[in-house]
Amino acid sequence: MSNLDDLIKKTKEKHAAELKALRKQAAREEQELFVRVARLFEEHEPEQFAQYRDHAASLIEQERVARAERAKASRARRKEQRDAAHDGGGDA
């Protein structure tokens, strides 16, 4: 029975690796398509492309700032919890 279990395990691992490779290839092809569309859009509609590019850059910056603020708030909460636990433990 262990030979069968080993065979099943190896087959599942091989299948998982193949699926991972296929997903990676599909993502790469999709990225290439997006780049080509962007280049065509820039070539044919340069003003509108510049507006969308600037808007996208602004959104990316807003997301970066929001992530940084969430991380800062999370660090502050953890520090408060540690301080509260330390203070509570010292009084007992």
Buried (B, 14 or more C-beta within 10 A) or exposed (E): EEEEEEEEEEEEEEEEEEEEEEEEEEEEEEEEEEEEEEEEBBEEEEEEBEEBEEEEEEEEEEEEEEEEEEEEEEEEEEEEEEEEEEEEEEEE
